[in-house]
Amino acid sequence: MNDELQSMKNLGKTSAQWLHAVGIHTPSDLRRLGAVEAYRSVRARGFRASRVLLYAIEGALLDIHWNQLPEAHKAELNARLQQ
């Protein structure tokens, strides 16, 4: 199976399965929802995803490895998550 999400940087089989489970099937779906809402949806579905998934999704959207996100960017994502 050719999974478009798995072709994005940082997203592997498990993260793609979690995203599919919450209705996110394509990179366009992911871009439309954004990293914070996608992560919230995964957590709300009961998956035990760590914050690394949040950073991985954001990195996938920016086409960079998640650990290359600046600390300030991670802090902004965490702040948005708390809203």
mmCIF file of the N, C-alpha and C atoms, coordinates in Angstrom:
data_MODEL
# 
_entry.id   MODEL 
# 
loop_
_atom_site.group_PDB 
_atom_site.id 
_atom_site.type_symbol 
_atom_site.label_atom_id 
_atom_site.label_alt_id 
_atom_site.label_comp_id 
_atom_site.label_asym_id 
_atom_site.label_entity_id 
_atom_site.label_seq_id 
_atom_site.pdbx_PDB_ins_code 
_atom_site.Cartn_x 
_atom_site.Cartn_y 
_atom_site.Cartn_z 
_atom_site.occupancy 
_atom_site.B_iso_or_equiv 
_atom_site.pdbx_formal_charge 
_atom_site.auth_seq_id 
_atom_site.auth_comp_id 
_atom_site.auth_asym_id 
_atom_site.auth_atom_id 
_atom_site.pdbx_PDB_model_num 
ATOM 1   N N  . MET A 1 1  ? 0.845  -1.190 0.000  1.00 0.00 ? 1  MET A N  1 
ATOM 2   C CA . MET A 1 1  ? 0.000  0.000  0.000  1.00 0.00 ? 1  MET A CA 1 
ATOM 3   C C  . MET A 1 1  ? 0.885  1.247  0.000  1.00 0.00 ? 1  MET A C  1 
ATOM 4   N N  . ASN A 1 2  ? 0.573  2.174  -0.849 1.00 0.00 ? 2  ASN A N  1 
ATOM 5   C CA . ASN A 1 2  ? 1.324  3.422  -0.928 1.00 0.00 ? 2  ASN A CA 1 
ATOM 6   C C  . ASN A 1 2  ? 0.638  4.457  -0.031 1.00 0.00 ? 2  ASN A C  1 
ATOM 7   N N  . ASP A 1 3  ? 1.212  4.700  1.108  1.00 0.00 ? 3  ASP A N  1 
ATOM 8   C CA . ASP A 1 3  ? 0.624  5.622  2.085  1.00 0.00 ? 3  ASP A CA 1 
ATOM 9   C C  . ASP A 1 3  ? 1.297  6.984  1.946  1.00 0.00 ? 3  ASP A C  1 
ATOM 10  N N  . GLU A 1 4  ? 0.523  7.960  1.507  1.00 0.00 ? 4  GLU A N  1 
ATOM 11  C CA . GLU A 1 4  ? 1.070  9.308  1.307  1.00 0.00 ? 4  GLU A CA 1 
ATOM 12  C C  . GLU A 1 4  ? 1.631  9.903  2.590  1.00 0.00 ? 4  GLU A C  1 
ATOM 13  N N  . LEU A 1 5  ? 1.006  9.620  3.719  1.00 0.00 ? 5  LEU A N  1 
ATOM 14  C CA . LEU A 1 5  ? 1.490  10.185 4.978  1.00 0.00 ? 5  LEU A CA 1 
ATOM 15  C C  . LEU A 1 5  ? 2.872  9.630  5.322  1.00 0.00 ? 5  LEU A C  1 
ATOM 16  N N  . GLN A 1 6  ? 3.090  8.348  5.069  1.00 0.00 ? 6  GLN A N  1 
ATOM 17  C CA . GLN A 1 6  ? 4.388  7.756  5.377  1.00 0.00 ? 6  GLN A CA 1 
ATOM 18  C C  . GLN A 1 6  ? 5.496  8.286  4.476  1.00 0.00 ? 6  GLN A C  1 
ATOM 19  N N  . SER A 1 7  ? 5.109  8.898  3.370  1.00 0.00 ? 7  SER A N  1 
ATOM 20  C CA . SER A 1 7  ? 6.133  9.474  2.494  1.00 0.00 ? 7  SER A CA 1 
ATOM 21  C C  . SER A 1 7  ? 6.616  10.829 3.020  1.00 0.00 ? 7  SER A C  1 
ATOM 22  N N  . MET A 1 8  ? 5.919  11.363 4.024  1.00 0.00 ? 8  MET A N  1 
ATOM 23  C CA . MET A 1 8  ? 6.324  12.633 4.626  1.00 0.00 ? 8  MET A CA 1 
ATOM 24  C C  . MET A 1 8  ? 7.413  12.374 5.669  1.00 0.00 ? 8  MET A C  1 
ATOM 25  N N  . LYS A 1 9  ? 8.304  13.338 5.802  1.00 0.00 ? 9  LYS A N  1 
ATOM 26  C CA . LYS A 1 9  ? 9.377  13.241 6.795  1.00 0.00 ? 9  LYS A CA 1 
ATOM 27  C C  . LYS A 1 9  ? 8.763  13.042 8.189  1.00 0.00 ? 9  LYS A C  1 
ATOM 28  N N  . ASN A 1 10 ? 9.377  12.198 8.992  1.00 0.00 ? 10 ASN A N  1 
ATOM 29  C CA . ASN A 1 10 ? 9.020  11.940 10.393 1.00 0.00 ? 10 ASN A CA 1 
ATOM 30  C C  . ASN A 1 10 ? 7.846  10.991 10.614 1.00 0.00 ? 10 ASN A C  1 
ATOM 31  N N  . LEU A 1 11 ? 7.048  10.722 9.606  1.00 0.00 ? 11 LEU A N  1 
ATOM 32  C CA . LEU A 1 11 ? 5.841  9.928  9.814  1.00 0.00 ? 11 LEU A CA 1 
ATOM 33  C C  . LEU A 1 11 ? 6.065  8.488  9.362  1.00 0.00 ? 11 LEU A C  1 
ATOM 34  N N  . GLY A 1 12 ? 5.963  7.588  10.319 1.00 0.00 ? 12 GLY A N  1 
ATOM 35  C CA . GLY A 1 12 ? 6.122  6.168  10.041 1.00 0.00 ? 12 GLY A CA 1 
ATOM 36  C C  . GLY A 1 12 ? 4.788  5.449  10.079 1.00 0.00 ? 12 GLY A C  1 
ATOM 37  N N  . LYS A 1 13 ? 4.875  4.144  10.139 1.00 0.00 ? 13 LYS A N  1 
ATOM 38  C CA . LYS A 1 13 ? 3.677  3.312  10.081 1.00 0.00 ? 13 LYS A CA 1 
ATOM 39  C C  . LYS A 1 13 ? 2.684  3.608  11.216 1.00 0.00 ? 13 LYS A C  1 
ATOM 40  N N  . THR A 1 14 ? 3.194  3.652  12.443 1.00 0.00 ? 14 THR A N  1 
ATOM 41  C CA . THR A 1 14 ? 2.293  3.855  13.583 1.00 0.00 ? 14 THR A CA 1 
ATOM 42  C C  . THR A 1 14 ? 1.655  5.235  13.558 1.00 0.00 ? 14 THR A C  1 
ATOM 43  N N  . SER A 1 15 ? 2.449  6.271  13.346 1.00 0.00 ? 15 SER A N  1 
ATOM 44  C CA . SER A 1 15 ? 1.867  7.616  13.327 1.00 0.00 ? 15 SER A CA 1 
ATOM 45  C C  . SER A 1 15 ? 0.871  7.753  12.172 1.00 0.00 ? 15 SER A C  1 
ATOM 46  N N  . ALA A 1 16 ? 1.170  7.158  11.033 1.00 0.00 ? 16 ALA A N  1 
ATOM 47  C CA . ALA A 1 16 ? 0.227  7.211  9.907  1.00 0.00 ? 16 ALA A CA 1 
ATOM 48  C C  . ALA A 1 16 ? -1.067 6.474  10.265 1.00 0.00 ? 16 ALA A C  1 
ATOM 49  N N  . GLN A 1 17 ? -0.952 5.331  10.935 1.00 0.00 ? 17 GLN A N  1 
ATOM 50  C CA . GLN A 1 17 ? -2.160 4.597  11.344 1.00 0.00 ? 17 GLN A CA 1 
ATOM 51  C C  . GLN A 1 17 ? -3.009 5.426  12.299 1.00 0.00 ? 17 GLN A C  1 
ATOM 52  N N  . TRP A 1 18 ? -2.363 6.085  13.251 1.00 0.00 ? 18 TRP A N  1 
ATOM 53  C CA . TRP A 1 18 ? -3.105 6.936  14.184 1.00 0.00 ? 18 TRP A CA 1 
ATOM 54  C C  . TRP A 1 18 ? -3.803 8.070  13.439 1.00 0.00 ? 18 TRP A C  1 
ATOM 55  N N  . LEU A 1 19 ? -3.102 8.694  12.507 1.00 0.00 ? 19 LEU A N  1 
ATOM 56  C CA . LEU A 1 19 ? -3.697 9.793  11.744 1.00 0.00 ? 19 LEU A CA 1 
ATOM 57  C C  . LEU A 1 19 ? -4.861 9.290  10.892 1.00 0.00 ? 19 LEU A C  1 
ATOM 58  N N  . HIS A 1 20 ? -4.695 8.143  10.267 1.00 0.00 ? 20 HIS A N  1 
ATOM 59  C CA . HIS A 1 20 ? -5.801 7.562  9.491  1.00 0.00 ? 20 HIS A CA 1 
ATOM 60  C C  . HIS A 1 20 ? -7.010 7.310  10.385 1.00 0.00 ? 20 HIS A C  1 
ATOM 61  N N  . ALA A 1 21 ? -6.766 6.838  11.595 1.00 0.00 ? 21 ALA A N  1 
ATOM 62  C CA . ALA A 1 21 ? -7.852 6.516  12.518 1.00 0.00 ? 21 ALA A CA 1 
ATOM 63  C C  . ALA A 1 21 ? -8.684 7.736  12.887 1.00 0.00 ? 21 ALA A C  1 
ATOM 64  N N  . VAL A 1 22 ? -8.091 8.923  12.789 1.00 0.00 ? 22 VAL A N  1 
ATOM 65  C CA . VAL A 1 22 ? -8.848 10.148 13.121 1.00 0.00 ? 22 VAL A CA 1 
ATOM 66  C C  . VAL A 1 22 ? -9.282 10.898 11.858 1.00 0.00 ? 22 VAL A C  1 
ATOM 67  N N  . GLY A 1 23 ? -9.191 10.229 10.707 1.00 0.00 ? 23 GLY A N  1 
ATOM 68  C CA . GLY A 1 23 ? -9.715 10.813 9.474  1.00 0.00 ? 23 GLY A CA 1 
ATOM 69  C C  . GLY A 1 23 ? -8.733 11.629 8.657  1.00 0.00 ? 23 GLY A C  1 
ATOM 70  N N  . ILE A 1 24 ? -7.462 11.534 8.979  1.00 0.00 ? 24 ILE A N  1 
ATOM 71  C CA . ILE A 1 24 ? -6.433 12.254 8.223  1.00 0.00 ? 24 ILE A CA 1 
ATOM 72  C C  . ILE A 1 24 ? -5.748 11.233 7.321  1.00 0.00 ? 24 ILE A C  1 
ATOM 73  N N  . HIS A 1 25 ? -5.951 11.368 6.007  1.00 0.00 ? 25 HIS A N  1 
ATOM 74  C CA . HIS A 1 25 ? -5.465 10.359 5.069  1.00 0.00 ? 25 HIS A CA 1 
ATOM 75  C C  . HIS A 1 25 ? -4.427 10.863 4.084  1.00 0.00 ? 25 HIS A C  1 
ATOM 76  N N  . THR A 1 26 ? -4.340 12.164 3.920  1.00 0.00 ? 26 THR A N  1 
ATOM 77  C CA . THR A 1 26 ? -3.421 12.718 2.924  1.00 0.00 ? 26 THR A CA 1 
ATOM 78  C C  . THR A 1 26 ? -2.643 13.889 3.526  1.00 0.00 ? 26 THR A C  1 
ATOM 79  N N  . PRO A 1 27 ? -1.529 14.250 2.902  1.00 0.00 ? 27 PRO A N  1 
ATOM 80  C CA . PRO A 1 27 ? -0.822 15.450 3.348  1.00 0.00 ? 27 PRO A CA 1 
ATOM 81  C C  . PRO A 1 27 ? -1.716 16.692 3.323  1.00 0.00 ? 27 PRO A C  1 
ATOM 82  N N  . SER A 1 28 ? -2.625 16.760 2.368  1.00 0.00 ? 28 SER A N  1 
ATOM 83  C CA . SER A 1 28 ? -3.556 17.907 2.308  1.00 0.00 ? 28 SER A CA 1 
ATOM 84  C C  . SER A 1 28 ? -4.453 17.943 3.536  1.00 0.00 ? 28 SER A C  1 
ATOM 85  N N  . ASP A 1 29 ? -4.956 16.775 3.938  1.00 0.00 ? 29 ASP A N  1 
ATOM 86  C CA . ASP A 1 29 ? -5.775 16.701 5.160  1.00 0.00 ? 29 ASP A CA 1 
ATOM 87  C C  . ASP A 1 29 ? -4.973 17.214 6.347  1.00 0.00 ? 29 ASP A C  1 
ATOM 88  N N  . LEU A 1 30 ? -3.716 16.787 6.429  1.00 0.00 ? 30 LEU A N  1 
ATOM 89  C CA . LEU A 1 30 ? -2.861 17.166 7.544  1.00 0.00 ? 30 LEU A CA 1 
ATOM 90  C C  . LEU A 1 30 ? -2.583 18.665 7.536  1.00 0.00 ? 30 LEU A C  1 
ATOM 91  N N  . ARG A 1 31 ? -2.296 19.210 6.365  1.00 0.00 ? 31 ARG A N  1 
ATOM 92  C CA . ARG A 1 31 ? -2.053 20.658 6.265  1.00 0.00 ? 31 ARG A CA 1 
ATOM 93  C C  . ARG A 1 31 ? -3.303 21.451 6.656  1.00 0.00 ? 31 ARG A C  1 
ATOM 94  N N  . ARG A 1 32 ? -4.457 20.979 6.216  1.00 0.00 ? 32 ARG A N  1 
ATOM 95  C CA . ARG A 1 32 ? -5.714 21.676 6.512  1.00 0.00 ? 32 ARG A CA 1 
ATOM 96  C C  . ARG A 1 32 ? -5.972 21.718 8.019  1.00 0.00 ? 32 ARG A C  1 
ATOM 97  N N  . LEU A 1 33 ? -5.700 20.631 8.707  1.00 0.00 ? 33 LEU A N  1 
ATOM 98  C CA . LEU A 1 33 ? -5.959 20.565 10.144 1.00 0.00 ? 33 LEU A CA 1 
ATOM 99  C C  . LEU A 1 33 ? -4.843 21.209 10.962 1.00 0.00 ? 33 LEU A C  1 
ATOM 100 N N  . GLY A 1 34 ? -3.607 21.022 10.537 1.00 0.00 ? 34 GLY A N  1 
ATOM 101 C CA . GLY A 1 34 ? -2.472 21.564 11.280 1.00 0.00 ? 34 GLY A CA 1 
ATOM 102 C C  . GLY A 1 34 ? -1.994 20.592 12.346 1.00 0.00 ? 34 GLY A C  1 
ATOM 103 N N  . ALA A 1 35 ? -0.776 20.800 12.788 1.00 0.00 ? 35 ALA A N  1 
ATOM 104 C CA . ALA A 1 35 ? -0.134 19.871 13.720 1.00 0.00 ? 35 ALA A CA 1 
ATOM 105 C C  . ALA A 1 35 ? -0.850 19.789 15.067 1.00 0.00 ? 35 ALA A C  1 
ATOM 106 N N  . VAL A 1 36 ? -1.224 20.925 15.613 1.00 0.00 ? 36 VAL A N  1 
ATOM 107 C CA . VAL A 1 36 ? -1.825 20.931 16.961 1.00 0.00 ? 36 VAL A CA 1 
ATOM 108 C C  . VAL A 1 36 ? -3.165 20.198 16.951 1.00 0.00 ? 36 VAL A C  1 
ATOM 109 N N  . GLU A 1 37 ? -4.017 20.498 15.999 1.00 0.00 ? 37 GLU A N  1 
ATOM 110 C CA . GLU A 1 37 ? -5.331 19.844 15.960 1.00 0.00 ? 37 GLU A CA 1 
ATOM 111 C C  . GLU A 1 37 ? -5.217 18.371 15.606 1.00 0.00 ? 37 GLU A C  1 
ATOM 112 N N  . ALA A 1 38 ? -4.279 18.026 14.735 1.00 0.00 ? 38 ALA A N  1 
ATOM 113 C CA . ALA A 1 38 ? -4.068 16.615 14.402 1.00 0.00 ? 38 ALA A CA 1 
ATOM 114 C C  . ALA A 1 38 ? -3.627 15.855 15.655 1.00 0.00 ? 38 ALA A C  1 
ATOM 115 N N  . TYR A 1 39 ? -2.688 16.427 16.387 1.00 0.00 ? 39 TYR A N  1 
ATOM 116 C CA . TYR A 1 39 ? -2.198 15.799 17.619 1.00 0.00 ? 39 TYR A CA 1 
ATOM 117 C C  . TYR A 1 39 ? -3.330 15.670 18.641 1.00 0.00 ? 39 TYR A C  1 
ATOM 118 N N  . ARG A 1 40 ? -4.113 16.721 18.794 1.00 0.00 ? 40 ARG A N  1 
ATOM 119 C CA . ARG A 1 40 ? -5.257 16.665 19.721 1.00 0.00 ? 40 ARG A CA 1 
ATOM 120 C C  . ARG A 1 40 ? -6.216 15.546 19.338 1.00 0.00 ? 40 ARG A C  1 
ATOM 121 N N  . SER A 1 41 ? -6.472 15.410 18.058 1.00 0.00 ? 41 SER A N  1 
ATOM 122 C CA . SER A 1 41 ? -7.394 14.374 17.586 1.00 0.00 ? 41 SER A CA 1 
ATOM 123 C C  . SER A 1 41 ? -6.868 12.978 17.906 1.00 0.00 ? 41 SER A C  1 
ATOM 124 N N  . VAL A 1 42 ? -5.583 12.772 17.698 1.00 0.00 ? 42 VAL A N  1 
ATOM 125 C CA . VAL A 1 42 ? -4.971 11.476 17.998 1.00 0.00 ? 42 VAL A CA 1 
ATOM 126 C C  . VAL A 1 42 ? -5.082 11.174 19.489 1.00 0.00 ? 42 VAL A C  1 
ATOM 127 N N  . ARG A 1 43 ? -4.753 12.150 20.328 1.00 0.00 ? 43 ARG A N  1 
ATOM 128 C CA . ARG A 1 43 ? -4.832 11.951 21.779 1.00 0.00 ? 43 ARG A CA 1 
ATOM 129 C C  . ARG A 1 43 ? -6.280 11.732 22.227 1.00 0.00 ? 43 ARG A C  1 
ATOM 130 N N  . ALA A 1 44 ? -7.219 12.490 21.641 1.00 0.00 ? 44 ALA A N  1 
ATOM 131 C CA . ALA A 1 44 ? -8.626 12.358 22.016 1.00 0.00 ? 44 ALA A CA 1 
ATOM 132 C C  . ALA A 1 44 ? -9.173 10.975 21.654 1.00 0.00 ? 44 ALA A C  1 
ATOM 133 N N  . ARG A 1 45 ? -8.597 10.367 20.648 1.00 0.00 ? 45 ARG A N  1 
ATOM 134 C CA . ARG A 1 45 ? -9.016 9.024  20.228 1.00 0.00 ? 45 ARG A CA 1 
ATOM 135 C C  . ARG A 1 45 ? -8.483 7.957  21.177 1.00 0.00 ? 45 ARG A C  1 
ATOM 136 N N  . GLY A 1 46 ? -7.626 8.359  22.101 1.00 0.00 ? 46 GLY A N  1 
ATOM 137 C CA . GLY A 1 46 ? -7.134 7.431  23.110 1.00 0.00 ? 46 GLY A CA 1 
ATOM 138 C C  . GLY A 1 46 ? -5.745 6.874  22.849 1.00 0.00 ? 46 GLY A C  1 
ATOM 139 N N  . PHE A 1 47 ? -5.121 7.292  21.765 1.00 0.00 ? 47 PHE A N  1 
ATOM 140 C CA . PHE A 1 47 ? -3.765 6.821  21.490 1.00 0.00 ? 47 PHE A CA 1 
ATOM 141 C C  . PHE A 1 47 ? -2.798 7.528  22.444 1.00 0.00 ? 47 PHE A C  1 
ATOM 142 N N  . ARG A 1 48 ? -1.817 6.789  22.907 1.00 0.00 ? 48 ARG A N  1 
ATOM 143 C CA . ARG A 1 48 ? -0.871 7.317  23.891 1.00 0.00 ? 48 ARG A CA 1 
ATOM 144 C C  . ARG A 1 48 ? 0.342  7.930  23.208 1.00 0.00 ? 48 ARG A C  1 
ATOM 145 N N  . ALA A 1 49 ? 0.093  8.915  22.397 1.00 0.00 ? 49 ALA A N  1 
ATOM 146 C CA . ALA A 1 49 ? 1.158  9.586  21.642 1.00 0.00 ? 49 ALA A CA 1 
ATOM 147 C C  . ALA A 1 49 ? 1.844  10.620 22.533 1.00 0.00 ? 49 ALA A C  1 
ATOM 148 N N  . SER A 1 50 ? 3.157  10.663 22.443 1.00 0.00 ? 50 SER A N  1 
ATOM 149 C CA . SER A 1 50 ? 3.921  11.654 23.202 1.00 0.00 ? 50 SER A CA 1 
ATOM 150 C C  . SER A 1 50 ? 3.983  12.963 22.415 1.00 0.00 ? 50 SER A C  1 
ATOM 151 N N  . ARG A 1 51 ? 4.560  13.964 23.037 1.00 0.00 ? 51 ARG A N  1 
ATOM 152 C CA . ARG A 1 51 ? 4.718  15.255 22.360 1.00 0.00 ? 51 ARG A CA 1 
ATOM 153 C C  . ARG A 1 51 ? 5.599  15.152 21.125 1.00 0.00 ? 51 ARG A C  1 
ATOM 154 N N  . VAL A 1 52 ? 6.416  14.117 21.066 1.00 0.00 ? 52 VAL A N  1 
ATOM 155 C CA . VAL A 1 52 ? 7.252  13.939 19.879 1.00 0.00 ? 52 VAL A CA 1 
ATOM 156 C C  . VAL A 1 52 ? 6.370  13.827 18.634 1.00 0.00 ? 52 VAL A C  1 
ATOM 157 N N  . LEU A 1 53 ? 5.191  13.227 18.768 1.00 0.00 ? 53 LEU A N  1 
ATOM 158 C CA . LEU A 1 53 ? 4.290  13.164 17.612 1.00 0.00 ? 53 LEU A CA 1 
ATOM 159 C C  . LEU A 1 53 ? 3.895  14.561 17.165 1.00 0.00 ? 53 LEU A C  1 
ATOM 160 N N  . LEU A 1 54 ? 3.611  15.434 18.108 1.00 0.00 ? 54 LEU A N  1 
ATOM 161 C CA . LEU A 1 54 ? 3.281  16.823 17.766 1.00 0.00 ? 54 LEU A CA 1 
ATOM 162 C C  . LEU A 1 54 ? 4.411  17.451 16.963 1.00 0.00 ? 54 LEU A C  1 
ATOM 163 N N  . TYR A 1 55 ? 5.628  17.280 17.446 1.00 0.00 ? 55 TYR A N  1 
ATOM 164 C CA . TYR A 1 55 ? 6.783  17.857 16.758 1.00 0.00 ? 55 TYR A CA 1 
ATOM 165 C C  . TYR A 1 55 ? 7.028  17.161 15.413 1.00 0.00 ? 55 TYR A C  1 
ATOM 166 N N  . ALA A 1 56 ? 6.787  15.849 15.372 1.00 0.00 ? 56 ALA A N  1 
ATOM 167 C CA . ALA A 1 56 ? 6.968  15.100 14.124 1.00 0.00 ? 56 ALA A CA 1 
ATOM 168 C C  . ALA A 1 56 ? 5.989  15.571 13.057 1.00 0.00 ? 56 ALA A C  1 
ATOM 169 N N  . ILE A 1 57 ? 4.753  15.813 13.458 1.00 0.00 ? 57 ILE A N  1 
ATOM 170 C CA . ILE A 1 57 ? 3.754  16.300 12.499 1.00 0.00 ? 57 ILE A CA 1 
ATOM 171 C C  . ILE A 1 57 ? 4.147  17.681 12.001 1.00 0.00 ? 57 ILE A C  1 
ATOM 172 N N  . GLU A 1 58 ? 4.529  18.553 12.908 1.00 0.00 ? 58 GLU A N  1 
ATOM 173 C CA . GLU A 1 58 ? 4.939  19.901 12.499 1.00 0.00 ? 58 GLU A CA 1 
ATOM 174 C C  . GLU A 1 58 ? 6.152  19.826 11.575 1.00 0.00 ? 58 GLU A C  1 
ATOM 175 N N  . GLY A 1 59 ? 7.101  18.986 11.928 1.00 0.00 ? 59 GLY A N  1 
ATOM 176 C CA . GLY A 1 59 ? 8.266  18.808 11.074 1.00 0.00 ? 59 GLY A CA 1 
ATOM 177 C C  . GLY A 1 59 ? 7.888  18.269 9.706  1.00 0.00 ? 59 GLY A C  1 
ATOM 178 N N  . ALA A 1 60 ? 6.946  17.334 9.675  1.00 0.00 ? 60 ALA A N  1 
ATOM 179 C CA . ALA A 1 60 ? 6.477  16.791 8.397  1.00 0.00 ? 60 ALA A CA 1 
ATOM 180 C C  . ALA A 1 60 ? 5.874  17.904 7.537  1.00 0.00 ? 60 ALA A C  1 
ATOM 181 N N  . LEU A 1 61 ? 5.105  18.770 8.167  1.00 0.00 ? 61 LEU A N  1 
ATOM 182 C CA . LEU A 1 61 ? 4.485  19.879 7.421  1.00 0.00 ? 61 LEU A CA 1 
ATOM 183 C C  . LEU A 1 61 ? 5.531  20.864 6.910  1.00 0.00 ? 61 LEU A C  1 
ATOM 184 N N  . LEU A 1 62 ? 6.627  21.000 7.652  1.00 0.00 ? 62 LEU A N  1 
ATOM 185 C CA . LEU A 1 62 ? 7.701  21.917 7.252  1.00 0.00 ? 62 LEU A CA 1 
ATOM 186 C C  . LEU A 1 62 ? 8.808  21.215 6.460  1.00 0.00 ? 62 LEU A C  1 
ATOM 187 N N  . ASP A 1 63 ? 8.691  19.897 6.319  1.00 0.00 ? 63 ASP A N  1 
ATOM 188 C CA . ASP A 1 63 ? 9.672  19.066 5.620  1.00 0.00 ? 63 ASP A CA 1 
ATOM 189 C C  . ASP A 1 63 ? 11.060 19.142 6.259  1.00 0.00 ? 63 ASP A C  1 
ATOM 190 N N  . ILE A 1 64 ? 11.062 19.079 7.601  1.00 0.00 ? 64 ILE A N  1 
ATOM 191 C CA . ILE A 1 64 ? 12.322 19.014 8.342  1.00 0.00 ? 64 ILE A CA 1 
ATOM 192 C C  . ILE A 1 64 ? 12.199 17.933 9.410  1.00 0.00 ? 64 ILE A C  1 
ATOM 193 N N  . HIS A 1 65 ? 13.331 17.421 9.873  1.00 0.00 ? 65 HIS A N  1 
ATOM 194 C CA . HIS A 1 65 ? 13.298 16.435 10.949 1.00 0.00 ? 65 HIS A CA 1 
ATOM 195 C C  . HIS A 1 65 ? 12.783 17.129 12.212 1.00 0.00 ? 65 HIS A C  1 
ATOM 196 N N  . TRP A 1 66 ? 11.985 16.417 12.988 1.00 0.00 ? 66 TRP A N  1 
ATOM 197 C CA . TRP A 1 66 ? 11.341 17.043 14.145 1.00 0.00 ? 66 TRP A CA 1 
ATOM 198 C C  . TRP A 1 66 ? 12.343 17.620 15.131 1.00 0.00 ? 66 TRP A C  1 
ATOM 199 N N  . ASN A 1 67 ? 13.511 17.014 15.278 1.00 0.00 ? 67 ASN A N  1 
ATOM 200 C CA . ASN A 1 67 ? 14.446 17.561 16.263 1.00 0.00 ? 67 ASN A CA 1 
ATOM 201 C C  . ASN A 1 67 ? 15.202 18.774 15.744 1.00 0.00 ? 67 ASN A C  1 
ATOM 202 N N  . GLN A 1 68 ? 14.915 19.192 14.524 1.00 0.00 ? 68 GLN A N  1 
ATOM 203 C CA . GLN A 1 68 ? 15.471 20.442 14.004 1.00 0.00 ? 68 GLN A CA 1 
ATOM 204 C C  . GLN A 1 68 ? 14.552 21.634 14.265 1.00 0.00 ? 68 GLN A C  1 
ATOM 205 N N  . LEU A 1 69 ? 13.375 21.369 14.818 1.00 0.00 ? 69 LEU A N  1 
ATOM 206 C CA . LEU A 1 69 ? 12.488 22.481 15.181 1.00 0.00 ? 69 LEU A CA 1 
ATOM 207 C C  . LEU A 1 69 ? 13.152 23.278 16.292 1.00 0.00 ? 69 LEU A C  1 
ATOM 208 N N  . PRO A 1 70 ? 13.233 24.583 16.155 1.00 0.00 ? 70 PRO A N  1 
ATOM 209 C CA . PRO A 1 70 ? 13.808 25.392 17.231 1.00 0.00 ? 70 PRO A CA 1 
ATOM 210 C C  . PRO A 1 70 ? 12.983 25.262 18.523 1.00 0.00 ? 70 PRO A C  1 
ATOM 211 N N  . GLU A 1 71 ? 13.648 25.366 19.649 1.00 0.00 ? 71 GLU A N  1 
ATOM 212 C CA . GLU A 1 71 ? 12.957 25.266 20.940 1.00 0.00 ? 71 GLU A CA 1 
ATOM 213 C C  . GLU A 1 71 ? 11.814 26.269 21.047 1.00 0.00 ? 71 GLU A C  1 
ATOM 214 N N  . ALA A 1 72 ? 12.001 27.452 20.508 1.00 0.00 ? 72 ALA A N  1 
ATOM 215 C CA . ALA A 1 72 ? 10.941 28.463 20.551 1.00 0.00 ? 72 ALA A CA 1 
ATOM 216 C C  . ALA A 1 72 ? 9.712  28.001 19.768 1.00 0.00 ? 72 ALA A C  1 
ATOM 217 N N  . HIS A 1 73 ? 9.937  27.323 18.671 1.00 0.00 ? 73 HIS A N  1 
ATOM 218 C CA . HIS A 1 73 ? 8.824  26.809 17.862 1.00 0.00 ? 73 HIS A CA 1 
ATOM 219 C C  . HIS A 1 73 ? 8.091  25.705 18.630 1.00 0.00 ? 73 HIS A C  1 
ATOM 220 N N  . LYS A 1 74 ? 8.844  24.821 19.279 1.00 0.00 ? 74 LYS A N  1 
ATOM 221 C CA . LYS A 1 74 ? 8.229  23.776 20.095 1.00 0.00 ? 74 LYS A CA 1 
ATOM 222 C C  . LYS A 1 74 ? 7.420  24.392 21.235 1.00 0.00 ? 74 LYS A C  1 
ATOM 223 N N  . ALA A 1 75 ? 7.974  25.430 21.854 1.00 0.00 ? 75 ALA A N  1 
ATOM 224 C CA . ALA A 1 75 ? 7.267  26.102 22.948 1.00 0.00 ? 75 ALA A CA 1 
ATOM 225 C C  . ALA A 1 75 ? 5.962  26.720 22.447 1.00 0.00 ? 75 ALA A C  1 
ATOM 226 N N  . GLU A 1 76 ? 5.990  27.291 21.246 1.00 0.00 ? 76 GLU A N  1 
ATOM 227 C CA . GLU A 1 76 ? 4.771  27.886 20.676 1.00 0.00 ? 76 GLU A CA 1 
ATOM 228 C C  . GLU A 1 76 ? 3.728  26.802 20.396 1.00 0.00 ? 76 GLU A C  1 
ATOM 229 N N  . LEU A 1 77 ? 4.156  25.646 19.888 1.00 0.00 ? 77 LEU A N  1 
ATOM 230 C CA . LEU A 1 77 ? 3.225  24.533 19.664 1.00 0.00 ? 77 LEU A CA 1 
ATOM 231 C C  . LEU A 1 77 ? 2.604  24.084 20.978 1.00 0.00 ? 77 LEU A C  1 
ATOM 232 N N  . ASN A 1 78 ? 3.440  23.967 22.018 1.00 0.00 ? 78 ASN A N  1 
ATOM 233 C CA . ASN A 1 78 ? 2.930  23.550 23.331 1.00 0.00 ? 78 ASN A CA 1 
ATOM 234 C C  . ASN A 1 78 ? 1.958  24.579 23.897 1.00 0.00 ? 78 ASN A C  1 
ATOM 235 N N  . ALA A 1 79 ? 2.240  25.848 23.694 1.00 0.00 ? 79 ALA A N  1 
ATOM 236 C CA . ALA A 1 79 ? 1.327  26.895 24.168 1.00 0.00 ? 79 ALA A CA 1 
ATOM 237 C C  . ALA A 1 79 ? -0.017 26.799 23.448 1.00 0.00 ? 79 ALA A C  1 
ATOM 238 N N  . ARG A 1 80 ? 0.018  26.583 22.140 1.00 0.00 ? 80 ARG A N  1 
ATOM 239 C CA . ARG A 1 80 ? -1.218 26.442 21.365 1.00 0.00 ? 80 ARG A CA 1 
ATOM 240 C C  . ARG A 1 80 ? -1.987 25.208 21.801 1.00 0.00 ? 80 ARG A C  1 
ATOM 241 N N  . LEU A 1 81 ? -1.267 24.175 22.171 1.00 0.00 ? 81 LEU A N  1 
ATOM 242 C CA . LEU A 1 81 ? -1.907 22.936 22.637 1.00 0.00 ? 81 LEU A CA 1 
ATOM 243 C C  . LEU A 1 81 ? -2.661 23.175 23.933 1.00 0.00 ? 81 LEU A C  1 
ATOM 244 N N  . GLN A 1 82 ? -2.167 24.069 24.775 1.00 0.00 ? 82 GLN A N  1 
ATOM 245 C CA . GLN A 1 82 ? -2.801 24.349 26.064 1.00 0.00 ? 82 GLN A CA 1 
ATOM 246 C C  . GLN A 1 82 ? -4.039 25.246 25.947 1.00 0.00 ? 82 GLN A C  1 
ATOM 247 N N  . GLN A 1 83 ? -4.227 25.880 24.809 1.00 0.00 ? 83 GLN A N  1 
ATOM 248 C CA . GLN A 1 83 ? -5.366 26.803 24.642 1.00 0.00 ? 83 GLN A CA 1 
ATOM 249 C C  . GLN A 1 83 ? -6.662 26.059 24.519 1.00 0.00 ? 83 GLN A C  1 
# 
